[in-house]
Amino acid sequence: MRAGKQVINVAPADARALPLATDETGCNIVRVDAPPKTEAEYAGFDGVVIGPGLGEDALVTSCELVADCAPDVPVLVFTDDGSEHIAGEVVAAGADGYVPVSAGASTLQTRLDEVLAVDSTEPDRSRGVSSLDWSALVVEQSPLAIVEWNRSFEAVRWNDAATALFGYDADEGRGESAFEALFPPTDHAAVADEWERVVETGEPMRTIRRNVRADGSICLCEWHVTPLTDDGTVVGVLSFAEDVTEEVRRADALEALQSTTHRLMRSRSRSEIATIAIDAVSEVIDDPRAGFRYLDPETEELVLSASTGSIESTIEGTRIGAGDGVLWDTFTTGEPQVLERVSSDVVPYDLEVEVRDAIVMPVGEDGLLTVASREERTLGEAEYHLVDVLAATAAVAVERVDRDRERRRAKTIVETVGDGVYALEPDGTFTTVNDRLAAMSGYGRGRLLGSHASLLFPDGALDHVQADIDSDGATAGSHGQLPAETAAGHRSETVETAEVELETASGDVIPCEVTATTLETVDQAIGTVGIVRDVSDRKAMKRAVLDHQQKVATLHDVVGRLEACETRAEIFEETVEAAEGVLQFDVCVVTEAVDDHLEIRVLSEGVDRSQFETRRSMDAGIGGRAYRAGETRRIDDISAAPAADPQDESYRSALTVPVGEYGVFQAISTELAAFDERDEELAELLISHVTDALDRLTYEDQLVTERDRFAVLFENVPDAVVTGPIVGSDFLVEETNSAFEETFGYALEEIHGEPIDEHLAPPNRRDEARTINDRSEAGEIVEAEVKRRTTDGLRDFMLRVVPYEVDGEEYAFGLYTDVTDQKQRQKRVEVLNRVLRHDLRNGMNIIEGSAERLASMTDSPEAARYWQAIQDRTAELISLAEKTRAVERTIDRDIAAAGPIDAAEAVEHAIDRLIEQYPDVDVEQSLDSTALVRADDLLVDAVYNVLENAVEHTDRDDPTIAVTMRAVDGDPETVSITVADDGPGIPDEERQLLEEDREITQLRHASGLGLWLVDWVVTQSGGELQFEENEPRGTVVELSVPKAIVEERQPTVTENGRGSNR
């Protein structure tokens, strides 16, 4: 130990002095009966020795007090009681070392050297071993195992104690090799070397070795080996053995605890603590299976931190959670568990090694230490106490590491935080200040430390900067006692925040916010800690925010003035006025977008307008770019902006905001960077209101235009129109057009506000009218054929009711289209058609039959000529009736044909029908294999009529007809079907009829009706019918039909010419 070390010895006055050679070492021992209670009292001392003469509670309390007041001063406990329990308690309370009185002065000296981190030489504790003469009495009654060995180290004699220790009787042990019988194979070479040295030197030897009993168990024995001589010659070896297993384990445990405690108390991290604990277990317990886990607060699982090498690969990455058996239960209850002959399922994973006993020990509140022995090894009380003390020490170390980490963190925060931090003594003098506070005040730290707080804070601020603590260290109002929670070891939560002024070294005053609280130890208040924050910027910001809020509020008031504007010019004038008055912009200009230019509309007063171009292209300048991009542009330095083209060289910065689609607002300044983000925000807010006002004007103009258009349409539509609200099941009249009055005979003032159906609907149809009104009120557009009373009596109307909403109320338009004449015409057509299809056909059949009978009654050529004329005309009229029926079927279809149908099959069926009717006709075909088109089964009839027309009107004996089907060039979505003949051509009057150039009365024969049917079928399919001249003679009829959209179905055309989809 180096000279000059100062050590405090805490012990009762009547306790014996420490057995230290102070004269030789120069160590100064200061005896006190109780530990000092303040950190200052420990100044200058290098260590503390607590004891002897103190009980367990006094030892623990003294360790805790020293650790709290002077955590950096090492503590060594010197106690009369040498139990592991006390060792664990004092280490957990903060002791760095533990020495029982029974260990002696040298051990105390050594431990003190270690905790004081100085060199020391371990005193020589070797003991000589004297030889013994053999005596039967000594041998038989000795508690030691005595064995005599010959020169070959084979047993010659063996006493009862040896039998009891090793399990071999004298006969079994005699003649056995010492190495084979008693020592494990791994120790044979070392033991042989030791014993040979005894023989060679003649010097006795003392050693501790592992030994194997007869049952295979392992024990630790202390061996005293001495040579046996005869006339100076070594003839054998005499050995004495004593089982020191428990003593060695206890000693190892204490030794490991001393060393481990020192390491644990100086560890810097949790992982280091876990590693130290596992190393300590491995030093004391032979080949243990141990693991150290910490709780992961995020997953609520115990995560492995360190383990012994024998199971490291097996349990690496494993976690213990809720429901994982005894390990988790021990952790949650905090109660240690000792498990004997444990099974492999005690842990929720495969250990892959056999274990016997296990100790499961909680470590504080968030750790767990598990120690298991090999299959042939037991864990006893000594191991349990070791693990118990080790866990307690580790828990204290963890707490210290956490506390040190928080202390370092707090220190780092104090030094790096942007606020000033200080600590005051109860008398108001500074004991701690950080760099920030020194910088704020303008004083150096040396000047502030020891100075009174009034140096920085006027008297009026001291009440907020310093806690009110009386001379006894109690806060004001506590009458010398700290609050109960503080006295119990918890910090008071009394915190005060106030705004004060700090006076700097230069005499300046800085507005600050001070947050102060009492600094406390276990049982008393010892000062004040506080944080000082410079709030100059915050106050300035607060003023700026208030100013900003005032501007925003004023801008919202501008909305009312903008709403009152009736023209764009007024809105532009109000924009510039608000920008100058509210936002305090110097020069403002509003330009309006006209075609591809921006034209100045308003300019700030006092600015020479002649300096500005009143009309600039949108491709020029910042304003044009901002308008095209629809984005605000803030330019701090116009001269550095490539797109800038200022109209005055004195302008330095600009703020440009597009006004929707209407134009641009610009604020200009002669100062650099005159506009900031708040100016930009306020300008955008103003322009958003301006844009809304301009949108309103535009919308109002559109409404006026639409209203005028609607009024013209409403008044001039030829159908009767009524509009009004629907209330319940009644349609109330609000407005009608002139056609309504002409049709129904009611002027608006006669029926205004009354239900329309009470005036127009016949009594027997009013229920139907109410149903229509109910459907319309539900939001449905209703279209229905109705009967209504008019000035001409009851007439038929197609009524369309269209609902709409006005201010949450249901309204509707009612449109009455008179269909009376249309229905009457339809009836007449139906009657005439029935006559054509039925009566005419029947009559023609009778005429044809009568003509045939007359022809059979005479052979007169003249009669045959008349008969032939009658038969030809009759056949033509019957054909006309058939085609009329096909036309009727076509007209009856309400919707256009959608298909699909295979056009190739349709053409083939039409050709088959023609050949069946005219077997001698030759038809050339050129058809695609398949083509699905938007048509129906009437396509067969259409193609057949074109073919039939070519045959019936030909003037050749062998007419030529060619049918082609292909996709239209340039239009792949259309299929073309052409029929080319070499006949006289289609009469002009029939072409004109199809082109709607002649009245339908020109349908004077069946061929014209057939071509009209073809045109109707093609038109209904969305196609087109065309005629061209054939070269050199004849006509080409082309049917263009669109391809079908849906081609999933496979259409066919039946044998009778009708299509089907299957």
TORPA-432573 format. One record per residue (C-alpha): x, y, z. Coordinates in steps of 0.1 Angstrom, whole numbers, plus 5000, padded with zeros to 4 digits. Example, Ala and Ser with C-alpha at 12.3 -4.5 7.8 and 13.67 -1.06 7.14 Angstrom:
! residues 2
512349555078513749895071
! end
This chain:
! residues 1062
500050005000501450344991502050595018499650875024496350685020493550815042490950555054487850605074487050315098483450305109483250105142481950135178484350305202484849985221485649775191489149645185491349835162491949725126494849475125496849675099500549755100500050135096503550225106505050025078502550125051501950485061498250435059496250675082493150525098490550765111488050595135484450725135481350565152479050645122479450715085479651085075476351215060477551465034479751425004482051705016483051505047484451235025486751475007490451365010489651005020490650714998488450445013486150335040486350015062483149935080483549715112484349525132481849535161478749615140475649405135474149305102471649595100474249855109476649715083473949735055472750085066476350215067477150075032473950235018474750575033478350585020477150474986474550744984476851024997480150924981479550664954483150684942484750604975485550224978483950045008485349735025483349545052485349375081482849175100482848925129480348695111481748515081478448405065477648425028474348585037475948895052478448905023475548924999473649185018476549425022477649384985474049454975474149764996477249894978480249734994483249674971484749404993484049175022486449015047485448805078487548855109488448485108490248545075492948735094494949055091496748955059493548895040492249235053495449395041495149235007491549325002492149685012495049704988492749574960489949824967492450104969494049984937497549964950500249694948500649454977502549134983500548834996502248715028503848375026501248125040503047805030503347545057505847275060504846905064506746685087507046315082505246075105506445735117503945465111501945375141498945145141497245355168497645675148496545515116493445355129492145645150493145925126490146105111492346155080492545895053496045745055497545535027500945395024502345344989505345154976507845294952505645204923502745404939500745094947498745094979500344895008498244995038494845165040493045285071489345295078489145665072490345605037487745335032485045585044486345855021487045664989484645364992487345094989488044865019491644775028491744465007490244624977492544924979495744714985497844674955495944924934497745204916497045544932496445704898494145434884491945404916491745754930492546024904490646104872492546014840493046384831495046434863497346124861500346294846500246594869499946374901502746144889505046444884504246574919504846244936508046174917509246514929508546404965510646094959513446264942513746564966512746384998510646695005506946655016504246814995500746955001498146984973494446974967493246734940490046594925489446234935487145964921485345754947484445384942480945484931482345724905481446044923484046334925485346494957488046744965490746624989493646795005496746565002499846575024502446355008505746275025508546025015509245705035512945635039515045335050518645405057518345715036516745545007513145634997511145314998507645454995505245735001502945805030499846015022497246185044493946285026491046495039487746575021487746955017485046964990482747195010485547405024487047454990483747534975483047775003486447935000486147944962482748104966484048374989487048424968485048444937482548674954485348914964486848924929483448934912482149204935485049424926484549364888480749394890480849724908483149864881481249724851479849964826477049774809474449514815476049274791479349304810477549224843475948914828479348794815481048854848478348664867478648364843482448364846482048364884479748064883482247884860485147944884483347784914481047514900482547234879481447264843478047434850475247494825474447864833472548144816471848514824468848684809467349034809463749134803463049294769460349554779459049574743458349194739457849114776460348824772463548724789466448744764469748564768472648794775475448544785475848174790478547914797480247764767478847414772475247524762475947854744475247714709472147534722470347824739471648114718468748324706466148154729463548364748461448294779457948434780454648404797453648034801457147904797457147714830459247744861461747994846459048254839457148174871460348234892460948564874457448694879457148584915460648684925461048364946464148154939463747794930466047494937465247204914466646854920466946594893465246814868463846684836464546814801461146974798461847224826462947464798460947554767463847444744466147144738469347174760470946884741472846804774471846624805471646814838470946704874470146994897469347354890469047684908466747954893467448294908465848634900468248924895466549234907463249324888464349244853466848964853467148594858470248374865469947994860472647754871472447374864474947104872476246814851474346484854476846344880477246664900474946794927474347154938474347204976473847485000477247644993476347674956472947814964474448084987476948164960474248214933472048404958474848644967475948664931472448754919472049014947475449164938474549164901471249334908473049614927475549634898472649664873471049934894474450114895474950074858471550214851472050494876475450574861474050574826471250814837473951024855476051034824473051104803471951384827475451524826475551514788472151684787473251954811476352034791474752004756471252124763470452464747469352604781471352724811471452484840472552564876472652424912472452634943473452564979470752645005472452985011471953064974475553024961476252854928477752504930477152404894476652604862476952474826478552644797475352774783474452974814477953114815477653214779474253374785475453574815478853684801480653554832483153274833482252954852484953034877483353364885479953214889480852914911480653024947478953344938475453424951472553394926471753764930474753824908472553724878469053764892467654074909466154034944462654014930463553704909465353514937462053374950461553194917465253094912465952954946463852704966462952825001465052595024465452665061468752625081467952265089467652165052463852155051461752315025459452595036456252485053457652145063458652245098462052075096460551755080460551655043457351525028456651165036457451045001460851235002461751095035461050745022463650794995461550944967462151284952459651564957457751674927457552044937458552234905458052614899458252784865458353164862459553434839462353644853465053884840468753784839471354064842474453994822478054104829477654384804474454514821472054394795468754234806467653904791464053784796464253424807462053134819463252964850462152614861463452544896463052244920464452124953467651914952467251634979469151344994467551065013466351265043466951635036466851915011470452025002469852294976468152394943468552294907467152504879466952554841467252894826465852944791466353254770462853354758463853664739463253494706459953344719458753684730459653824696458053534679454953574701454753934690455253824654452553564657450053814672450854044643450353764619447053664635445954024633446754034596444953704590441853834609441954154589442253964557439153764566437354104570438554184534436353894523433254094530434454384509435354144481431853994482430354334477432354394445430254364413433054384387436554244382437954594382436454654417438054324429441454414415441254754432440354594466443254344462445954614459444354814487444354514511447954424502449154774509446954834540446954494557450154324545452054654543453554574509455154884493454554834455451654604443450354534408447554314395447754184359444854014341445253724317444053824282444653564255448453494257449353824275449153974310447754324311448054564340444754634357445754804390448954954402449855104436449255474440452355694437453955464412454655604377452455394355454455504324457455304338455554974333454654784302450854764304450854434283453454164285453653814270453053524293456353384282458253684297459253754332458553594366454853674364454353484332456253174347454253184379450953204359451852914336453052694365450252794389452852834416453953114439457353254433459353434460462553594447465053724473467453874447465953964413469354024398470253654404466953514390467453414353463753454345463453804361462954094338462254394361460654704347462554914372466254854379465754964416463654654423465554394443462954134455459554024445456653804456454453664428451153474433448953354405445353454407443853124395443153144358442453514360445953674362448853744386449453944418452954084424454454264454457754434447460454584470463654784466465254574494466854234491464953944507462154174517459553894518459553584541457453274545454753454565454453724538454053444512451453274534449453594539449653684502448353344492445553374517444553714503444753584467442653274476439853514487440353714456440153404434436953304452435453644445436353624408434953264407431753404422431453664395432153414367429653174382427053444385427653544348427253174338424053154358422553454341423453314307422152974315418953124330418353324298419053014277416752804297413953074297414153084259414152694257411352664282409152914265409752794229409752414232406752294212405652054239403652154270405952194300405152254337407452284367406952304404407352124437406151774445404451774479403251434491401651284460400751614444402551804416401952174423402052424395404752694397405452774361404252684326405152764291402952904263402552564247400952444279398352714278397652634241397352264247395352254280393652594279394852704314396753034320399453014348397553244371394453014370396252704384399352854401400152654433397452394427397852024419398251984382396451644381393151794395392851994363394351764336393851404348390451244343388951124377389550754368393250814361394251024392395550724411397850654382398951024383399751014420401850694415403850884389404351174413405450944441408050784418409351124408409551244444411750934451414251064425413150844396412850984360409350864349408250814313404650694308401850714282398850894298395451044289394851404298392051664292392851934267390952204249390151944222388951684248390851374260394151314241397051074245400451204258403851074264404551224298408151264310408651374346412251474356412951534393415451794406416251944440416152314452417352394487416552044499413052034484411851804456410851974423410151834389409651914352406651764335406851744297403751644277404251524241400951474222400951124206397351104197397851144159400750904160398750634176395850684152398250654122399650344138396150194141395450264104398750114094397949804114394549774097395949824062398749574070396249314082394349364049397449324029398749024048395448844053392548954031394549034000396448714002393348504006391648693977394648633955394648273963390948243952391648443920394648223912392547913917389648033896391948143868393547793867390047633864389047873836392347793818391547423820388047473805389247613771392147573747391847923733395248103729393648423738392148283770395548133779397148483775394648633799395048343823398848393823398448763830396148693859398548433873401648663871399848953888398448723915401948583922403348933924400649043949401148733970404948803971404149163981402049034010404948804022407449084021405049314039404949054067408749064069408749444069406249434098408449194117411449434112409449744122408149564154411749534167412249814192416049794195418849764171420249414164423249344186424148984174426448824171425548614140427848444116427548654084429148364063426448124074423748384068424948444032425248064025421648014037420348304015422148143985420647803993417147953994417748123960419047803943416047613958413747873942415747913910417647593904419247713871420948013885424647993890426048203920429748263924430948283961433948433978433348424015435548444047435448134068433548314095432648664105430548754136428549064130426049284148422849154131420048904136418248634116416748904092420148934076419348614057416148774044418049094034420748904014418048683998416048983987419149133969419848793952416148753943415949103928419049023906417348713893413848843887414949163869417649013848417249043810419748763802419048393798422048303820422448573845425748613863425648673901428748703923428648723962431648833981432248874019435349044033436549304058436349664046439649814036440750064062438049964086438749624101435649654124433249634094432249344072431249404036428749174018428549253980426149113954427149193918424949113887425049183850421349283847419749613836420349773870417949903898415450163886416250523897412850563914413650273938417150413946415650753953413050593975415850433996417750763997414450924009414151143978410651023969407550953989406850604002403850593979406350493951406450143966404350013938405649653936407349383957410849453944410849803958409449683991412249413992415049663987413449884014413449584037417149534030417949894038415949874071417649554082421149694075420350024091419049854123422349664126424249994125425449944090424950104055423449994021425150123990424750083952427350103925427450043888429049713878431449713849430749663821427049623830424849563859424749663896426849603927424849613960427049643991425749564027428249704053427649554087429749624119431449334136430049204169431649334201430949014221432348704204432148454232428848304219428848074189425948184166424447974139421748024113419047754112418047574081414947794077417148104075416648214111419648274134420148134168422748184196423747884216
! end
